[in-house]
Amino acid sequence: MVTRAFVGALLAACLITIICTAVGLAFSDSQVGNLMLWQVPWFVDLAGNGPLLGYDSAGNPMYEGTPVHELFALIGLAAGVPIYTIAMFPFTWLYFRSKAAR
């Protein structure tokens, strides 16, 4: 029963990650995109700032993205699968447990 629950949680997590990534990339310049891709900035921030490009009109610094930032962004996207698997496991375990009790 635990194996079924884990596989179900893993499949649900893959589906949730794919949907969140698609919606997040479709609305990348809005709050919806930021909400759907919430885990990516956590990993990109681990890479630190890239080289300074200059300052925008408001005086905020602008930094260049590097291949390391792209790698960390991909890791952040892939991190959705284990995160959502852990979140979904209790629900799938309860589902399969109640299904076996019938």
C-alpha angles and dihedrals in degrees: 000000000000091000091052091048091050093048090047091049091048092051091046090048092052090050093047091048092050093048094045091048093049093048092042093052092045090055097031096143097052141066089262090062092048091050095049094046096041096137096053098072090051091062096038089053088058088065091058126216122327124222115314112255097184138268131302124230091274091054096252116142117248119209130198120239116235133199087263089059090050090051092050090048090055090048088051091052092048091047088070090076098061092036093053092040090059090046094048099042097083091051095048091044090053090046094053092041092054090044091053091048092061 
